[in-house]
């Protein structure tokens, strides 16, 4: 049998193929002696952990050189990647680099692909099957998991047998793939300059090669990625408690503990010093920190580089760059994408450096069409009238070959005017040959659809027809038609924008139900519905008609026995449902609830509302049949028994209930109860038949031979045994899907894998240093597979004599567990049952409030306020926990000012807060706002985020002007400049711009005496920040940074620019052309919105944003306290005591910043702000001081 491509790629040197063996086979194989070569020995060093699975510490075959792979092999892989629709936006050089590290993998269903908090080392291209990440389901063909380093923000579950291509995300590969292609021959730099007299000078030279970072010309000289993609159960070293990956940018707590011990011995750390803000030591430390963050803000001007190239030298990559820039200009409005592409390929760049230069004389023969890229020109007509044209306007010839002459004189009004010019012959040819590229579809003599032929590159391989305009009915029908490689996102674009030309979504829904009855269309219809639910569930939630459509579609799936598709629909609906807050008041504890419950963890489900009495207070408050109860009065109901849930609901008169609609799982619960009554076991399983899952049509059968696979395994394995099953159950616990056989489980045991060499779930007892009472030998091992179980927070617990201790807890640690640990820490002799945890708080008026916390109260670190403390109270004694003196001290500690706060923490919390607002914006909100649509869901999130920039701008001004002391005002200005620099590190351009705008407001900028005291270094930092938002050439500098491939999510863009771009696409292009819906316009709007939404595709992790920053509890995704058994126990115990105080103080700083930001009182009246400015410094000049 001839060797496969897989064998050729990875066994070329000696022609060796590892003997086939079963993963569970204990037989030992050896290579034939004559062919033995030391290079064939593979050394793997790994560490097993119950919590994290197997972690590969060293793999001798991880780094392989590409010399063994021929160019033809790479071309074979490249051809396959090049043919995938979802990679159509990648350039040729990017695909070729991906070809060198991509590999094919297959997975069984019901597995965890990767866990939350693991390092993102790769991303995936889904070929078949389906996966679930956070609240989104991914169907093929698609890509997911793309993240530039840092920790994963959520788990990924493989829902059914899946095939995928894995692309490494290592540093070498990432740096190469993010660089733009540089041709083998140097591009000629060609553009024109116009002097004051209107004379044109053509500048032609060669580009300095050193200004580019070149890619290797010969791909056979490149190396494969240094770090292989770990198997599903492997976890990066930063999660094991042993070491930290060098590229993660963060450390585990155990690393810090180890460093602390080696450097400090047994010295107690006191945390962040309470020194004055401007102490000498701190000033030096802050200056060093600012120096680290003040790298050059601006990179290469990629657009100008592309413009200055000779047209013959422009690559496909250059044209794509120009297209992105030009589509914002009015001159190109209503042009199809193919016309714009051709215009970009022939345009010449022209520069006029001085104002007053004459570009065209009156009566001069025209030979070009001009578009203004920067600056302003004035056309003076012979009749004395004049007209000003600015960026994006055009002048010159019309698309005709006739001789044309200029009417009037065209001269520049400002310096540095820039244009692109297109020769008359090219302009006429491109605009008058549109018809040959279009295909019209007629029905009953009328044109119902117009398609355009497009080529995405010059190779001719990516070409096809794309819909540019059609009737609404024909656009709906196109949902189930075949889409070409040049239009891979038609369904997504339609589902986002249909609301602009259809009055009701039922027009689409009814058609889909009709087409579902046709066997050949059933799979396509199901895919459309799944994408619709997954992308825009708000179209269904709260709309009774669309809810009925979903219920009918569910019945159709059930009747046609499409069990796998039905389960995917259940998953998508449950994952996308939003939480709602219901508040109920009962006259007494004995009063009825007016609703009944079902479920409970004893049945393997959450708590569901079975019935709601009509006309009751519960019904009026919005409680509905099928709602799942998530929380009651702060207590988690996601994994609680039915009896306990009912007890809590009945024993409280005030009920704050958090629910979410989960009707499908509720029906599954009813079905399960019915089966149990009839004695029928319920063991559902996703079907593994090819025709019952999603696959790419006509996928080559030898695709798995085309890509290398880690370790050469036949199939990738994951947590398919009971240990992994428990992990999946915990991850899916919020929605409770029965994709696994029902099995009562608890955190009390973790089974050892049947194939421990792969899954790696060997038991290892966790250190008793965290909460020893929970881990006594008589108790079972905790399962930390759920991230909320991981101890990564610190609280401080007091006694009545004001002694205190620091306790490291997890998010789900309960008050009862804290009491048990506090009794142990204080060396008290009484039983833990005789004590309780109390929260004491002091109101601004000095009133002391005290309340006992329920035993099951959790999220303790998140709930405590600055004006509150936790106390351990003896239930058998009456004692005063907090005296008046202690209360006054606590009140003083809760009063904070800006200068007391860490600039890094302020930037972090600003970014975290704003990012949460930004990511909550539904894509449909942009459309509703743009077209002024009156939707049921509205656009509240969009309006809220839109107001952020004004609030933050005036906050900066008010904070400065409210300070009467001039020196402190200067320090506040310096503080804000630091905050802006740190916002840049967070990629929070919105807050960065708001801070700069606040400093540039006239009432602030006029404070000459204050600005004179600002150190020159900070003046330079401010100028650099301002330069980034230079408005010239449509904010080209900012756009250049934002659009660079190296700028990866999470990103908070400058929102006014986002809104301006979307608004221009709407107002600059007609919604209807020749009576047909202009879908080309809708496609551009959808693409713009998709790019904005993509900025939220990764979680905002402060550990990645600030690589030098110490751990902070107050930020999400905080690093884990990763302490393991055995030899680590003593070290971890001592280290945790040393560092707990520092961790607590870091967390207190985060709390202070959060409280400060939540209590901001911003004045937006500009007249009042001006009065405050005059009170700070009287009027001495009407001229701004120069910081505007």
C-alpha angles and dihedrals in degrees: 000000000000116000117265123239088251090059092045093052097050108024103043097117099066103358091245123157120191110243113256114255139168115253090235095044113114094199116125119227129197132192118251108271098235090056097042114131126172089226088068093063112103117204117198123183115189142164125220123216130173091219101045105023121223118349118195108219096178135007118181092204095049093098113054127172120235094222088094091060116077125223090247090057091051090047090054091054091042091053091054093049091044090057095055113104093213091060094049091109092059118097123235096257091050092052092048091053090048088051090064094059106024119111138180122242136176125204136189120237126264096040138127108242094188136347134231115271094026118127114265104237101155146009132225141233109206113217100171140354123032140267135199123222119180104305099343133082119210123213127187136301095040143101126236142168094049108158132146101234126298128090128317111254096209145012125268119215125196103224098189138002104304141185121207145163115236118211116196118236097202121146098254094048093043095051092049096045092050094054119092118245119266115201120238090244116054114256117242114241108227129170139130132248124201120206129208092276093053094253114149122223119189114218112207124168142125123278116248104255091212090065090070132065101225128212121226110274092211112055090198088071093058125100129230119246117291095227121050121217106265119235116264094270095042117103129198116259093253088071097051099067091239106089143342127245110249094227098049096084093217141078135223119240090246090059091054090046091053092048091047093052094049093048104033105027109198096338111133113239114226097197125224111000118244091226125145112279095244100044114142095247093049092046090056091047092049092047090054090049092049091048089055091052097043099080114143107298097205128061132187119325094239095179093054091048089055092046093052094054123104108258090241090055097052111115127207086259091055092049091051089052091051092046091055090052099041099049089074092060120095092221090070095047117131092014117127119243094251091054091050091048092054092046090052091052094059104033122120124212119234129187131195109189101189135052118245095036115143112234100176130013125219109272094013115146111253122227104164146043112235130207119189113231098173137007132015133281131196125216112206111198124208091247090063097257121124137199131200122216124192139185113326096020122115139210138172131064130009120229096278136107092223119110111267131190133204117255104208138355121294116206135162120255098194139030123269100028113177130196142174117222128201119196118244094243092052094043093052093044095050098044096042097048096059092106094064090060096050131086120199123208114207131194121186090349095306128107108244100167139020121199128189128212112233138181116203094199140010094255090081094226097104104059139121145118125297130191113249101168137000145145117280091249092052092048089055091050091051088066090079097037125095114274123212126235090258092059106045096145101050095117093048092046092049095048090052098045106030089097089071094066105020124070096210136021088224088076086069095036095054092050091051091051089050093050092046089073090064108086095213092053099042097094093046092050091049091052091051092051092047091051090046093052093043097047103034111018088153087075088068104031111091094006109106093196093054091044088057089049090055092048091051092047089050090054090050091053090049094048092050090048093239091152096161093052091046091054091049089053090051091051094049094048095047094044093051099045112112126228119251131198119230121185121197132178122203121198090223141351091261093056115113120257095223090221135072131220140221136185131030135178089277087069094041094253140095124253113284134188108243101181137002120202111242114249094010125132089254091057091046090051090057103259110152139188109267096030114140114221109227102173139004118197090338095310117124114244098179094097107021133122121253093242093051092048093051091048093054093047093049097044096056127073094194113055122187101184125188112202140167132198110258104157096154096055088043089058089048088054090052089049091050092051090049092051092049090053089053093045094244116144113230112216108155120182134179108255115246096205115127093233093054098060136051120271136165106260117247093007109176112261093224095052091116089057090053096064130049118244127211112264089353092266117168091228133008112243130204143165097327096135127076096281091054091040090060090051093053090047091055093047092049094040092106091064103021102215116183096227087129130052110271109259129165108239139168138189087256099092141026115197119224115247120259086222101037093168089068108027096037101202099145113156118256121171114236120236117273089224094095109051106343095182089065093053107047115146089253091060126071128250118278118241106228095181088111110077091220088064092061113105104233104135135077130210130183119228122196134199125216090263087058094248110141143192134197118236125194110217142164128241092262098043107128130223090249091057091048091052090053091051094044091053088054094047094049090046092233118172098212123095115265089240090069092061134067137190115249131190116217119191135175121217121219087258090058097254112150115222124191131185136170114236121227114252092246094049109131140177087060097161092052096048102051115097130208090254092053141073137191115238131191106228128194106227091206094059137059109224140153108247099188123028124209091257091052090047092054090049090050091049092052091050090054093056109088139174131201096255090059091060130088111249090218091053092047091051090046096050092043089053094044092049095045093043091055089053092045096050092048091064108109114224088236090061090069090054094045091050094044096050094032091239121176100226128174093239096044124197102273094138091052093050091047093053091043090059093052097083093053092046093051093045093055091040089062092049095046094048090055098042094046090065112087095191112088096210092050089048089057090049090051090052089050089048091054093049088055090048090052091051091050090048087058088055088053089050086239099146092163096062091037090058091044092055092048090047090051091052089048096051109120095241089057099036092055093062094105096169092052095047092048089063093053112107114250091239090064092046088058092048089052093049090051091051092048091049091059089064095046103152094213119117092013093306090305095171094055092043091049091058094042095050096045112115090234091064099089129176140307093070132153104204127204097274099206088060091049091052093044092053094049092044092051092052088053100044096034095056129054116247091215129034120190089346093304129112108263096230091172087068092048090049091054091048091048091049091051092049091046090055090050093048090047088065088070095048093104129051119252105249116186090200088066095039094054110032093178093048121111120234118287125193092202095072126078120252089028116181116272130250093240107187122156137189135267117031092009095061102087094038093049093046094054094039094051090055091050095049104034092087093051092047090051092051091049088052090048090055089053090049091049091053092047092050092046092052093045092053098049114138105198123195113210099176103111093200091058090046090052090051090053089051092053090049090055095048122004119235111278101149138020091211120094114245095242104264095105 
